[in-house]
Each structure stands twice: as C-alpha cells, then as structure tokens.
Amino acid sequence: MSSATSPRTQPDAAASATALASPARRPAVDWRIRFGVLSLVWGFSFLLIKVGTEAYAPFQVTFGRLLFGTAVLAVAMAVKRERLPRSARTWGHLTVAAFFLNALPFSLFAYSELTIPSTLAGICNATSPLWGMALSMVALSEDRPTRRRVAGLGLGFIGVLTVLGAWQGFSGLDFGGTAMALLASLSYPIGWIYVRRTLAGSKESNLSMTGVQLFIATAQLALVTPLFTTVPTSFPLVPLLAVLALGALGTGLAVLLQYGLVAEIGPTTAQMVTYFIPVIATIAGVAVLGEHLGWNTPVGAVIVLAGAALTQSRGRPRDRGGLPSTPRAWRTLLDRRGCRQS
C-alpha cells in the first residue's frame, strides 16, 4: 500500500471521497478481474524488487520505482484534469506521508531482499495489519481493542515466530534483512495513522493527493540516492524492465486499481487483496526464482494471515443508541411491541 488514504485506516472517508470523484457509469472490466490483477501486481512486486537489486543499488531501485509510478499517476491526473493541492499545510503533511508510506518502506524492502528471499519479504509485508492493530490501540482512541482483535494480534505474533523458526534459534536466518522487512511493514500503519489524524477532512481528491505524495517521495529519493550510490556503468535490460514494471504497474497502476475497487465494492472487500499478496509472492519466488521454502514458511504465513484477518474484523455491528438501523429491524421491533398496524 502506498496511498495517502488507505482503506485499512480510513474506510468511510476513502470510499466516499473516491465515489464522489468517480463517474457513475459501471466500469468496463468486472471488479473481480481488477481485484485479481491487483493481487498479482502487488504479489509479484517482491520478485521484481529481487530482480532489480541484482544489478542496481536498493536506493536506485526505489528511486526508479517511484519515478515510474509518479509518471503513471501524472498521466492519470492530466487525463482527469485533477488540480494539485494548494494548501501548504496539505503539502507538509503529504511530505511526512510520502516518507512513511513510500520512501522508507520501499527502500527497506529493497535493502532487505539483498539478504533474504523475496518469499520472506512478501510474508513480512502481511504483518502490516498486525502492526496497525497494535498502533491504533495506542494512537486512535476510537479503535478500542476487542477480544477478537487482541486474539488476532496474538495469533499473528505466533505466526511470525513460526515463519522465522524461533524454536531453532532463528538459525540460517539473516536477522538484519528480516528486521528491515518487518520495519518496512511497520512503516505503513505509522503513515496511515498519521494521514488519518491530519488529512482525514481534506477536500482534495484521492488521486491528487496520492500523485503529490508519490512526487514528493520521488524527490526525497532523488536527494538521498546520489549520497549513497554511484551512477551505474551499465544498464542490464532485465533488471531495468523489472524496475520499470515495479513502478508503472506495482505502484502507479496498483494505486489506480485500488481506489477504483474501494469506490465500487467498498473498503472491506477491497482490502482482502492483502491476504493474497504473500501467497502470490511465495509462489512467484519459488516458481520463478527457485527460492527454497521450508515447511514453517507457508504454515507460519497462514497463521499470520489468520491473525491479520481477526484484527480487521469488528464482529457484529451494534445499533447506535439502541435504535434499529434498518427498516427490517424497525418492523421487528414494532411487531414485538404490538405497535405495528396491519
């Protein structure tokens, strides 16, 4: 996830804002197909990172990813004639969001895959809802913990330990690379919570804010990359195409698909794509890159996903103020009280 308003943290705001900005006509491509494409694009992103870092430095891979992703959104904004935010306050908050939602996690994942398999990086990415659950209980007063969500957090933690092989003393595991992948996953909910607290009431369109956010993140990497890397002496084609696909598809196109899905089917269903990403990342890493997969990796991944699903569930909604919230509920209440007229 790289958007300024994630459906995981701002379901109502993201859905309503996108729906207002979107045309009323039905999309030409069925949402299930677009959902599958989004799952594939994000799932293969970890493979593309791995291929890109075989020839280019991690910061260079991240810079290329952001540059090509920004280009896609710039075209989309031009086609829809979107205006850039005018408020300096909005630009300031988007600068912070760009760091935590794009520049930092993209760079950490790129560096982590120098020493860990892309499959492990994809599974670490699935811990993001767990981090979000833990942080929201502290930072967001409206997100109160429930037994189900706390149980999901504990289950997810057990899943992480299973993936890492804790009973073996983490032998054969690169601690630095794994830690960077987990920190990248932690960075996302930090950014989401910050956006929720600072930009939730913004009247700017999601496309406009996300386009600016990616532009700022690209500028941040443009400043950092020359300080830690040297200009490549050659540009191998396959890694270059991997970086191009990572940016244009895994960042630019993915954001457009994400907002379209949130507007059409709602954030709850759209965010289910999160649970397909590690599965696809694992299949891609094993099938294409020939990465080794121990039994504990898929088992732990399933446990992590189960825990993440529990943290996102809110149980059965309650009627506000004890009053029925639907016409059927009203009819039932009136029948019970003998007040309904035949």
SERO-4910 file (N, C-alpha, C, O; in steps of 0.05 Angstrom, whole numbers):
BEGIN
 pado doro    nc1    nc2    nc3   cac1   cac2   cac3    cc1    cc2    cc3    oc1    oc2    oc3
  Met    A     17    -24      0      0      0      0     18     25      0     37     27     15
  Ser    A      9     43    -18     25     67    -19      8     92    -21     18    114    -28
  Ser    A    -17     89    -16    -35    112    -20    -37    129      5    -31    121     27
  Ala    A    -45    154      1    -48    173     23    -71    166     41    -70    172     65
  Thr    A    -92    154     30   -115    147     46   -120    117     42   -132    109     23
  Ser    A   -110    101     61   -112     73     58   -139     63     67   -150     73     87
  Pro    A   -151     44     53   -177     34     61   -176     20     88   -196     16    101
  Arg    A   -152     12     97   -150     -1    122   -154     18    145   -163      9    167
  Thr    A   -147     43    142   -149     61    164   -171     83    160   -180     95    179
  Gln    A   -179     87    135   -199    107    130   -221     96    112   -224    106     90
  Pro    A   -235     75    120   -254     63    102   -276     81     92   -281     83     68
  Asp    A   -288     96    111   -311    112    103   -301    136     86   -313    142     66
  Ala    A   -280    149     95   -271    173     81   -260    166     53   -266    180     34
  Ala    A   -245    144     51   -234    136     25   -256    128      6   -256    136    -17
  Ala    A   -275    113     16   -296    103     -1   -314    126    -11   -320    128    -35
  Ser    A   -322    144      7   -340    165      0   -326    185    -19   -338    195    -38
  Ala    A   -301    193    -12   -287    212    -29   -282    202    -57   -285    216    -76
  Thr    A   -274    176    -58   -269    165    -85   -295    162   -100   -296    166   -124
  Ala    A   -317    154    -86   -342    151   -100   -352    178   -112   -363    178   -133
  Leu    A   -348    199    -97   -356    225   -106   -340    234   -131   -350    248   -148
  Ala    A   -314    226   -131   -297    235   -152   -299    217   -177   -289    224   -198
  Ser    A   -312    194   -174   -313    174   -195   -339    178   -211   -359    186   -200
  Pro    A   -339    171   -237   -363    173   -253   -383    151   -245   -375    131   -234
  Ala    A   -408    156   -251   -429    138   -242   -431    113   -259   -443     93   -251
  Arg    A   -419    114   -283   -422     91   -301   -407     67   -291   -387     70   -277
  Arg    A   -416     43   -298   -404     18   -290   -378     14   -305   -377     18   -329
  Pro    A   -356      7   -291   -330      2   -304   -332    -20   -325   -348    -38   -323
  Ala    A   -316    -17   -346   -317    -36   -368   -307    -64   -360   -317    -84   -370
  Val    A   -289    -65   -341   -277    -90   -332   -289    -97   -305   -289    -81   -287
  Asp    A   -298   -122   -302   -311   -131   -277   -291   -128   -254   -267   -132   -257
  Trp    A   -301   -121   -230   -284   -116   -207   -268   -140   -199   -247   -138   -188
  Arg    A   -279   -164   -204   -264   -189   -196   -239   -192   -212   -218   -201   -202
  Ile    A   -240   -184   -237   -216   -185   -254   -196   -165   -245   -172   -171   -243
  Arg    A   -205   -141   -239   -187   -120   -229   -176   -127   -202   -152   -121   -196
  Phe    A   -192   -140   -185   -182   -150   -159   -159   -170   -163   -139   -169   -149
  Gly    A   -163   -189   -182   -143   -208   -187   -117   -196   -198    -95   -204   -191
  Val    A   -121   -176   -216    -97   -163   -227    -82   -148   -205    -57   -149   -205
  Leu    A    -96   -135   -188    -83   -120   -166    -68   -140   -148    -46   -134   -139
  Ser    A    -80   -163   -142    -66   -183   -125    -41   -193   -139    -20   -195   -126
  Leu    A    -42   -198   -165    -18   -207   -180      3   -186   -180     27   -191   -176
  Val    A     -5   -161   -186     15   -139   -188     29   -135   -162     54   -133   -161
  Trp    A     15   -133   -140     28   -130   -114     43   -155   -105     64   -153    -92
  Gly    A     32   -178   -111     46   -203   -104     73   -206   -118     92   -215   -106
  Phe    A     74   -199   -144     98   -201   -159    118   -178   -154    141   -180   -163
  Ser    A    110   -158   -139    127   -136   -133    153   -144   -119    174   -133   -124
  Phe    A    151   -164   -102    174   -173    -86    194   -188   -104    218   -186   -100
  Leu    A    184   -202   -123    201   -215   -143    215   -194   -160    239   -196   -165
  Leu    A    200   -173   -168    212   -152   -184    234   -137   -169    254   -129   -180
  Ile    A    229   -133   -143    250   -120   -126    275   -137   -126    298   -126   -129
  Lys    A    272   -162   -123    295   -181   -122    310   -179   -148    335   -178   -148
  Val    A    297   -180   -171    310   -179   -197    324   -152   -201    346   -150   -211
  Gly    A    311   -130   -192    322   -104   -195    348   -100   -180    366    -87   -189
  Thr    A    348   -111   -155    372   -107   -138    395   -125   -147    417   -122   -136
  Glu    A    391   -142   -166    414   -158   -177    433   -141   -193    456   -148   -197
  Ala    A    423   -118   -203    440   -101   -220    442    -72   -209    461    -58   -216
  Tyr    A    423    -64   -193    423    -36   -184    422    -35   -153    412    -54   -140
  Ala    A    432    -13   -142    431    -10   -113    402     -7   -104    385      3   -119
  Pro    A    397    -15    -79    369    -13    -69    357     15    -71    334     18    -79
  Phe    A    373     36    -65    362     63    -68    355     69    -98    336     84   -103
  Gln    A    371     59   -116    366     64   -144    340     49   -153    325     60   -169
  Val    A    336     25   -143    311     10   -149    287     26   -138    267     28   -152
  Thr    A    289     36   -114    267     51   -102    262     77   -117    239     84   -122
  Phe    A    284     91   -125    280    116   -140    267    110   -167    249    125   -174
  Gly    A    275     90   -180    263     83   -206    234     75   -202    217     82   -219
  Arg    A    228     60   -182    200     52   -176    183     76   -172    161     78   -183
  Leu    A    192     95   -156    176    119   -150    174    137   -175    153    149   -180
  Leu    A    195    139   -190    195    156   -214    174    146   -235    159    162   -245
  Phe    A    175    120   -240    156    109   -260    128    109   -249    109    113   -264
  Gly    A    125    104   -223     98    105   -211     86    132   -212     62    136   -218
  Thr    A    103    153   -206     93    180   -208     85    188   -236     66    202   -240
  Ala    A    100    178   -256     94    184   -284     66    174   -291     51    187   -305
  Val    A     59    150   -282     33    138   -288     11    155   -275     -9    161   -288
  Leu    A     14    163   -250     -6    180   -237     -7    208   -249    -29    220   -250
  Ala    A     15    218   -259     15    244   -272     -2    244   -297    -17    262   -303
  Val    A      0    222   -312    -16    218   -336    -46    217   -329    -63    229   -341
  Ala    A    -52    201   -308    -80    198   -299    -91    225   -290   -114    231   -296
  Met    A    -75    240   -275    -84    266   -266    -89    285   -290   -108    301   -289
  Ala    A    -71    284   -310    -75    301   -333   -100    294   -349   -114    312   -358
  Val    A   -105    268   -351   -129    259   -366   -154    268   -351   -174    277   -364
  Lys    A   -154    266   -325   -178    274   -309   -178    303   -301   -197    313   -288
  Arg    A   -157    317   -310   -154    346   -304   -156    352   -274   -170    370   -265
  Glu    A   -141    336   -259   -140    340   -230   -122    363   -223   -101    367   -236
  Arg    A   -130    379   -203   -114    401   -194    -97    393   -170   -105    376   -154
  Leu    A    -73    405   -169    -55    399   -146    -66    413   -121    -78    435   -123
  Pro    A    -61    402    -98    -69    415    -73    -55    443    -71    -32    446    -78
  Arg    A    -70    462    -62    -59    489    -60    -49    496    -31    -33    515    -28
  Ser    A    -59    481    -12    -52    487     16    -24    478     23    -16    455     17
  Ala    A     -8    496     34     19    489     43     17    468     66     35    451     68
  Arg    A     -4    470     82     -8    450    103    -11    422     92      1    403    102
  Thr    A    -27    420     70    -30    394     58     -4    383     47      2    359     50
  Trp    A     11    400     34     37    391     23     56    382     45     71    363     42
  Gly    A     55    397     68     72    389     90     65    362    101     82    345    107
  His    A     39    357    105     30    331    115     36    308     95     44    286    102
  Leu    A     33    314     69     39    294     49     69    288     47     76    266     39
  Thr    A     86    307     55    114    302     57    121    280     77    137    262     73
  Val    A    108    282    100    111    262    121     99    235    112    112    214    115
  Ala    A     76    236     99     63    212     89     80    199     68     82    174     67
  Ala    A     93    215     50    110    204     29    133    188     41    142    168     30
  Phe    A    144    198     63    167    185     76    158    158     87    171    138     82
  Phe    A    137    157    103    129    133    117    114    113     99    115     89    104
  Leu    A    100    122     78     85    104     62     99     96     36     91     77     23
  Asn    A    120    111     29    133    104      3    164    103      6    175     81      3
  Ala    A    177    125     12    206    126     11    219    106     30    236     91     23
  Leu    A    210    106     55    222     89     75    216     59     71    235     44     69
  Pro    A    190     51     69    185     22     66    195     11     40    206    -11     39
  Phe    A    193     26     17    203     16     -8    234     11     -6    244     -8    -17
  Ser    A    248     30      7    277     27      9    284      4     27    303    -11     22
  Leu    A    270      1     50    275    -21     68    271    -48     55    287    -67     59
  Phe    A    249    -51     40    244    -76     26    266    -82      6    275   -105      3
  Ala    A    275    -62     -8    296    -66    -28    322    -74    -15    336    -92    -25
  Tyr    A    329    -62      8    353    -70     22    350    -97     34    370   -113     35
  Ser    A    327   -104     45    323   -130     58    327   -153     38    337   -174     46
  Glu    A    318   -149     13    320   -170     -6    348   -175    -17    352   -192    -34
  Leu    A    367   -159     -8    395   -166    -14    404   -191      1    422   -205     -8
  Thr    A    391   -197     24    400   -219     41    378   -239     48    384   -260     58
  Ile    A    352   -233     42    331   -252     48    315   -258     22    316   -241      4
  Pro    A    302   -281     20    286   -287     -4    263   -269     -7    253   -257     12
  Ser    A    254   -266    -31    230   -249    -37    205   -261    -24    187   -246    -17
  Thr    A    205   -287    -20    182   -300     -7    179   -290     22    157   -285     31
  Leu    A    202   -289     36    201   -280     64    194   -250     65    179   -242     84
  Ala    A    203   -234     47    196   -206     46    166   -203     42    153   -186     55
  Gly    A    154   -219     24    125   -217     19    109   -225     44     88   -213     50
  Ile    A    119   -245     59    105   -254     83    108   -232    105     88   -227    120
  Cys    A    131   -220    107    135   -199    127    116   -176    121    106   -163    139
  Asn    A    110   -170     95     92   -149     88     64   -155     99     49   -136    105
  Ala    A     57   -180    102     30   -187    112     27   -181    141      4   -182    152
  Thr    A     48   -175    156     46   -168    184     37   -139    188     32   -131    210
  Ser    A     34   -124    166     26    -96    169      0    -92    184     -1    -74    200
  Pro    A    -21   -108    178    -46   -104    194    -42   -109    224    -56    -97    240
  Leu    A    -23   -127    230    -18   -132    259     -5   -108    272    -13   -100    294
  Trp    A     15    -96    258     27    -72    269      5    -50    271      4    -35    291
  Gly    A    -12    -48    251    -32    -27    251    -51    -30    274    -60    -11    286
  Met    A    -58    -55    280    -76    -61    303    -63    -52    329    -76    -38    345
  Ala    A    -38    -59    333    -24    -52    358    -21    -21    360    -25    -10    382
  Leu    A    -15     -8    339    -11     21    340    -37     36    343    -38     56    358
  Ser    A    -58     27    330    -83     41    331    -95     41    359   -109     59    367
  Met    A    -90     20    374   -100     19    402    -87     40    419    -99     49    439
  Val    A    -63     49    411    -50     70    426    -55     98    415    -60    116    430
  Ala    A    -55    100    388    -56    126    376    -84    136    369    -89    160    368
  Leu    A   -103    117    366   -130    124    358   -150    116    380   -154     92    384
  Ser    A   -162    135    393   -179    130    415   -204    115    407   -216    100    423
  Glu    A   -213    119    381   -238    106    372   -234     76    366   -253     61    364
  Asp    A   -209     68    362   -203     39    357   -197     25    383   -174     20    390
  Arg    A   -218     17    396   -215      3    422   -211    -26    417   -223    -38    399
  Pro    A   -193    -39    433   -188    -67    429   -212    -85    437   -226    -78    456
  Thr    A   -216   -106    422   -236   -126    429   -222   -152    433   -199   -155    426
  Arg    A   -236   -171    444   -224   -197    449   -215   -210    423   -194   -222    421
  Arg    A   -232   -207    402   -226   -219    376   -201   -207    364   -184   -221    354
  Arg    A   -198   -181    366   -175   -167    353   -150   -172    369   -128   -176    357
  Val    A   -152   -173    395   -128   -180    412   -120   -209    406    -96   -214    405
  Ala    A   -139   -226    403   -133   -254    397   -119   -256    370   -100   -271    366
  Gly    A   -128   -240    351   -115   -239    324    -87   -229    326    -69   -239    311
  Leu    A    -82   -210    343    -55   -199    346    -36   -221    358    -14   -224    348
  Gly    A    -46   -235    378    -30   -257    389    -25   -279    369     -3   -290    368
  Leu    A    -46   -286    354    -43   -307    334    -23   -299    313     -7   -315    304
  Gly    A    -25   -274    304     -6   -264    284     23   -265    294     41   -271    279
  Phe    A     27   -259    319     54   -259    331     65   -288    331     88   -292    325
  Ile    A     47   -307    337     56   -335    336     63   -343    307     82   -358    303
  Gly    A     48   -333    288     54   -338    260     81   -327    252     95   -340    237
  Val    A     87   -303    261    114   -292    255    136   -309    266    156   -314    252
  Leu    A    133   -317    291    153   -335    303    156   -361    288    178   -372    286
  Thr    A    133   -371    277    134   -396    262    149   -392    235    166   -408    228
  Val    A    144   -370    222    158   -364    197    188   -361    202    204   -371    186
  Leu    A    195   -349    224    224   -344    230    237   -368    242    262   -368    244
  Gly    A    222   -389    249    234   -413    260    246   -408    288    269   -414    292
  Ala    A    230   -396    306    240   -388    332    251   -412    348    270   -409    363
  Trp    A    238   -435    345    246   -459    361    274   -469    353    287   -484    367
  Gln    A    284   -460    330    311   -467    320    331   -446    327    354   -447    318
  Gly    A    323   -426    342    341   -404    349    346   -386    325    367   -373    324
  Phe    A    327   -385    306    329   -368    282    354   -375    266    365   -357    252
  Ser    A    363   -400    267    387   -408    252    382   -406    222    360   -412    212
  Gly    A    402   -397    208    401   -395    179    385   -371    169    379   -368    145
  Leu    A    377   -354    188    361   -330    181    378   -305    183    392   -301    203
  Asp    A    377   -289    163    391   -263    164    375   -244    180    354   -234    172
  Phe    A    385   -238    204    370   -221    222    366   -193    211    344   -181    213
  Gly    A    387   -181    200    386   -154    190    365   -150    168    349   -132    169
  Gly    A    366   -168    148    347   -167    126    318   -171    135    300   -156    126
  Thr    A    314   -190    153    287   -195    163    277   -171    180    254   -163    177
  Ala    A    294   -160    196    287   -137    212    279   -113    194    260    -99    200
  Met    A    293   -109    172    286    -87    154    259    -92    141    244    -73    137
  Ala    A    253   -117    134    228   -123    121    205   -118    141    184   -108    134
  Leu    A    209   -126    166    189   -121    187    185    -92    193    163    -82    198
  Leu    A    207    -77    193    206    -48    197    191    -34    174    176    -15    178
  Ala    A    195    -44    150    181    -33    127    151    -37    130    135    -20    124
  Ser    A    143    -61    140    115    -67    145    103    -49    167     80    -42    167
  Leu    A    120    -43    187    112    -25    209    109      4    199     92     18    209
  Ser    A    124     11    180    124     39    170     96     46    157     87     69    160
  Tyr    A     84     27    144     58     32    131     36     41    151     25     62    147
  Pro    A     31     26    173     10     36    191     17     62    205      0     77    213
  Ile    A     43     67    209     51     93    220     42    115    201     31    136    210
  Gly    A     47    111    176     38    131    156      9    134    154     -2    156    152
  Trp    A     -6    111    155    -35    111    153    -47    126    176    -65    142    172
  Ile    A    -37    121    200    -48    134    224    -42    164    223    -59    180    230
  Tyr    A    -19    171    213    -12    200    211    -31    213    191    -41    235    197
  Val    A    -36    201    169    -54    212    149    -82    214    160    -96    234    156
  Arg    A    -91    194    174   -118    194    186   -121    217    206   -143    229    207
  Arg    A   -100    223    220   -102    244    241    -99    272    229   -107    292    241
  Thr    A    -87    275    205    -80    301    195    -95    309    169   -100    332    164
  Leu    A   -102    289    153   -114    295    127   -141    283    122   -152    283    100
  Ala    A   -153    273    144   -179    259    141   -201    278    130   -218    269    115
  Gly    A   -199    304    137   -220    322    128   -213    338    103   -227    357     96
  Ser    A   -192    330     89   -184    345     66   -204    342     43   -216    321     39
  Lys    A   -209    364     29   -228    364      7   -214    357    -20   -228    356    -40
  Glu    A   -188    353    -20   -174    346    -44   -181    317    -52   -188    301    -35
  Ser    A   -179    311    -78   -185    284    -87   -163    265    -79   -140    273    -76
  Asn    A   -170    239    -77   -150    219    -70   -128    217    -91   -105    215    -85
  Leu    A   -136    219   -117   -117    218   -138    -97    241   -137    -73    237   -141
  Ser    A   -107    265   -132    -89    288   -130    -70    285   -107    -46    290   -110
  Met    A    -80    278    -83    -62    275    -60    -42    253    -63    -19    256    -56
  Thr    A    -50    230    -75    -32    208    -79    -11    215   -100     13    208    -97
  Gly    A    -19    229   -121      1    238   -141     22    256   -129     46    252   -135
  Val    A     14    275   -113     33    293    -99     50    277    -80     74    282    -78
  Gln    A     38    258    -66     53    242    -47     75    227    -61     98    226    -51
  Leu    A     69    214    -83     90    199    -98    111    218   -109    135    211   -110
  Phe    A    103    241   -118    122    261   -129    141    269   -107    165    271   -112
  Ile    A    131    275    -83    148    283    -61    167    260    -53    191    265    -48
  Ala    A    157    235    -52    174    213    -46    196    209    -67    219    202    -60
  Thr    A    190    214    -92    210    213   -113    231    234   -108    255    229   -112
  Ala    A    223    258   -100    242    279    -95    260    272    -71    284    278    -71
  Gln    A    248    259    -51    264    251    -27    285    231    -35    308    233    -26
  Leu    A    278    212    -53    298    192    -62    318    205    -81    341    196    -81
  Ala    A    310    225    -96    328    239   -114    350    252    -98    373    255   -108
  Leu    A    344    261    -73    364    274    -56    382    253    -42    406    258    -39
  Val    A    370    231    -35    385    211    -19    403    193    -37    425    187    -29
  Thr    A    392    184    -59    406    165    -76    434    172    -84    452    156    -82
  Pro    A    439    197    -93    467    204   -101    487    204    -77    511    201    -82
  Leu    A    477    207    -53    494    207    -30    505    179    -23    526    176    -10
  Phe    A    490    158    -30    497    131    -22    503    112    -45    511     89    -41
  Thr    A    500    122    -70    505    105    -93    520    120   -114    523    145   -113
  Thr    A    531    106   -133    544    117   -156    528    111   -181    513     92   -181
  Val    A    532    127   -202    517    123   -226    525     96   -239    549     90   -242
  Pro    A    506     79   -245    513     52   -257    529     56   -283    523     74   -299
  Thr    A    548     38   -287    564     38   -311    550     24   -334    557     28   -357
  Ser    A    531      8   -327    515     -6   -348    486     -9   -338    481     -6   -314
  Phe    A    469    -14   -357    441    -17   -351    430    -43   -362    417    -43   -383
  Pro    A    434    -65   -347    424    -91   -356    394    -90   -361    379    -78   -346
  Leu    A    385   -102   -383    357    -99   -392    337   -111   -373    317    -98   -366
  Val    A    341   -136   -365    321   -150   -348    317   -135   -322    294   -130   -315
  Pro    A    338   -129   -306    333   -114   -282    320    -86   -287    304    -77   -271
  Leu    A    328    -73   -309    316    -48   -316    286    -50   -321    270    -34   -312
  Leu    A    278    -71   -336    250    -76   -341    235    -83   -315    212    -76   -312
  Ala    A    249    -97   -296    237   -103   -271    230    -78   -255    209    -76   -243
  Val    A    249    -59   -255    244    -34   -241    222    -18   -254    205     -6   -241
  Leu    A    222    -18   -281    200     -4   -296    173    -16   -289    154     -1   -284
  Ala    A    171    -43   -289    146    -56   -283    138    -51   -254    115    -47   -247
  Leu    A    158    -51   -236    153    -46   -207    141    -19   -203    123    -16   -186
  Gly    A    150      1   -218    140     28   -214    113     32   -229     94     41   -217
  Ala    A    113     26   -255     90     32   -271     66     15   -263     43     24   -263
  Leu    A     71    -11   -257     49    -29   -250     46    -32   -220     24    -27   -210
  Gly    A     67    -39   -206     65    -44   -177     60    -20   -160     52    -22   -137
  Thr    A     65      4   -171     59     29   -156     38     46   -169     18     52   -157
  Gly    A     42     54   -194     23     71   -208     -3     59   -214    -24     68   -204
  Leu    A     -3     37   -230    -28     24   -237    -42     12   -213    -66     13   -211
  Ala    A    -26      1   -194    -38    -11   -170    -55      9   -154    -76      2   -144
  Val    A    -45     34   -151    -59     54   -136    -86     61   -150   -106     63   -137
  Leu    A    -85     63   -177   -110     69   -191   -130     46   -188   -154     51   -185
  Leu    A   -120     21   -190   -138     -2   -186   -149     -3   -158   -173     -9   -154
  Gln    A   -133      4   -139   -141      3   -111   -164     22   -105   -184     15    -93
  Tyr    A   -162     47   -115   -183     67   -110   -208     60   -125   -230     65   -115
  Gly    A   -205     49   -149   -229     40   -164   -244     19   -150   -269     19   -149
  Leu    A   -230      0   -138   -243    -22   -123   -256    -12    -98   -278    -20    -91
  Val    A   -243      6    -83   -254     17    -59   -280     32    -65   -300     29    -50
  Ala    A   -281     47    -87   -305     61    -95   -327     43   -103   -351     49    -98
  Glu    A   -321     20   -116   -342      3   -127   -352    -18   -107   -376    -22   -105
  Ile    A   -334    -31    -93   -342    -54    -76   -338    -48    -46   -345    -65    -29
  Gly    A   -327    -25    -39   -323    -18    -11   -296    -26     -1   -284    -44    -12
  Pro    A   -287    -12     20   -260    -18     31   -257    -45     44   -235    -57     43
  Thr    A   -278    -55     55   -276    -81     69   -269   -104     50   -251   -119     55
  Thr    A   -283   -105     27   -277   -125      7   -251   -119     -7   -235   -137    -13
  Ala    A   -246    -94    -13   -222    -86    -28   -197    -93    -13   -177   -101    -25
  Gln    A   -197    -90     14   -173    -95     29   -167   -125     32   -145   -132     42
  Met    A   -185   -142     23   -179   -171     23   -156   -178      5   -145   -200      7
  Val    A   -148   -160    -13   -125   -165    -30   -100   -169    -14    -82   -183    -23
  Thr    A    -99   -158     10    -76   -161     28    -70   -190     33    -46   -197     36
  Tyr    A    -90   -207     35    -86   -235     42    -77   -252     18    -69   -275     22
  Phe    A    -79   -241     -6    -70   -256    -29    -41   -250    -36    -27   -265    -49
  Ile    A    -31   -227    -27     -4   -218    -34     18   -238    -26     34   -246    -43
  Pro    A     19   -246      0     40   -265      7     38   -292     -7     59   -305    -12
  Val    A     14   -300    -13     11   -326    -27     23   -324    -55     38   -341    -64
  Ile    A     17   -302    -69     28   -298    -96     58   -293    -95     73   -304   -112
  Ala    A     67   -278    -75     95   -273    -72    111   -299    -68    133   -302    -78
  Thr    A     99   -317    -52    112   -342    -46    113   -360    -71    134   -371    -78
  Ile    A     91   -362    -85     90   -378   -110    110   -367   -130    124   -382   -143
  Ala    A    111   -340   -134    129   -328   -153    158   -333   -146    174   -339   -163
  Gly    A    164   -330   -120    192   -333   -112    202   -362   -116    225   -366   -124
  Val    A    185   -381   -110    192   -409   -113    193   -418   -142    212   -431   -151
  Ala    A    172   -410   -157    170   -419   -185    189   -405   -204    201   -418   -222
  Val    A    193   -379   -200    209   -364   -219    238   -361   -210    256   -365   -226
  Leu    A    242   -356   -185    269   -352   -175    282   -377   -162    305   -377   -156
  Gly    A    266   -397   -159    276   -422   -147    284   -420   -118    302   -434   -109
  Glu    A    270   -403   -103    277   -399    -75    268   -423    -59    247   -435    -64
  His    A    284   -430    -39    278   -452    -21    256   -445     -2    255   -422      8
  Leu    A    238   -464      3    215   -459     21    213   -481     41    205   -504     34
  Gly    A    219   -475     66    215   -495     88    186   -497     95    170   -480     89
  Trp    A    179   -519    110    151   -523    117    140   -501    135    117   -494    134
  Asn    A    158   -489    152    149   -469    171    141   -443    157    125   -428    169
  Thr    A    151   -437    133    145   -412    120    116   -411    111    102   -392    119
  Pro    A    105   -430     96     77   -428     89     58   -432    112     37   -419    114
  Val    A     66   -450    131     49   -454    155     47   -428    171     26   -419    180
  Gly    A     70   -416    176     71   -390    190     56   -368    176     43   -352    188
  Ala    A     58   -368    149     44   -348    133     13   -350    137     -1   -330    139
  Val    A      3   -375    137    -25   -379    141    -34   -369    168    -55   -357    171
  Ile    A    -18   -374    189    -24   -365    216    -24   -335    217    -41   -322    230
  Val    A     -4   -322    204     -3   -293    203    -27   -281    190    -39   -262    200
  Leu    A    -36   -293    167    -59   -283    153    -84   -286    169   -102   -269    169
  Ala    A    -86   -309    184   -110   -313    201   -111   -293    223   -132   -282    229
  Gly    A    -88   -287    235    -87   -267    256    -93   -239    245   -108   -224    258
  Ala    A    -83   -233    221    -89   -207    209   -118   -204    203   -130   -183    206
  Ala    A   -131   -226    194   -160   -225    188   -176   -220    213   -195   -205    212
  Leu    A   -167   -231    235   -181   -227    261   -179   -198    270   -198   -186    280
  Thr    A   -155   -186    266   -151   -159    275   -168   -139    259   -174   -118    268
  Gln    A   -175   -147    234   -190   -129    217   -220   -133    220   -236   -116    212
  Ser    A   -228   -155    233   -257   -160    237   -267   -144    261   -252   -141    280
  Arg    A   -291   -135    259   -302   -119    281   -327   -132    294   -340   -120    310
  Gly    A   -331   -157    286   -354   -170    298   -380   -160    287   -381   -146    267
  Arg    A   -402   -167    300   -428   -159    291   -434   -130    299   -432   -124    323
  Pro    A   -440   -113    280   -445    -85    287   -469    -81    305   -489    -95    303
  Arg    A   -467    -62    323   -488    -56    342   -503    -31    333   -491    -13    321
  Asp    A   -529    -31    339   -545     -7    332   -537     16    350   -533     12    374
  Arg    A   -534     40    338   -526     62    354   -549     72    371   -572     75    362
  Gly    A   -543     77    396   -563     87    415   -586     68    421   -607     76    431
  Gly    A   -582     42    414   -603     23    420   -625     23    400   -645      9    404
  Leu    A   -624     40    379   -646     42    360   -640     25    335   -617     21    328
  Pro    A   -661     14    322   -657     -2    298   -644     15    276   -649     39    274
  Ser    A   -627      2    260   -613     16    239   -623      9    212   -613     21    192
  Thr    A   -642     -9    209   -653    -17    183   -683    -18    184   -694    -22    206
  Pro    A   -697    -15    161   -726    -17    161   -736    -44    172   -755    -45    187
  Arg    A   -722    -66    165   -730    -92    175   -728    -93    206   -746   -104    219
  Ala    A   -707    -81    217   -704    -81    246   -726    -65    259   -736    -72    280
  Trp    A   -734    -43    246   -756    -27    257   -782    -43    257   -797    -43    276
  Arg    A   -787    -57    235   -812    -74    234   -812    -95    255   -832   -100    268
  Thr    A   -789   -108    260   -787   -128    280   -792   -117    308   -807   -129    324
  Leu    A   -781    -94    313   -785    -81    339   -814    -74    343   -825    -78    365
  Leu    A   -827    -63    323   -856    -55    325   -873    -80    329   -893    -79    344
  Asp    A   -867   -102    315   -882   -126    319   -881   -136    347   -901   -144    359
  Arg    A   -856   -135    359   -853   -145    386   -868   -128    406   -877   -139    427
  Arg    A   -871   -103    400   -885    -85    419   -914    -82    413   -929    -68    427
  Gly    A   -923    -96    392   -951    -94    384   -960    -68    374   -983    -60    377
  Cys    A   -941    -53    363   -947    -26    353   -951    -24    323   -959     -3    313
  Arg    A   -946    -45    309   -947    -43    280   -976    -46    271   -990    -64    281
  Gln    A   -984    -29    253  -1011    -30    242  -1012    -49    218   -994    -49    201
  Ser    A  -1033    -65    216  -1035    -84    194  -1046    -70    170  -1050    -82    149
***
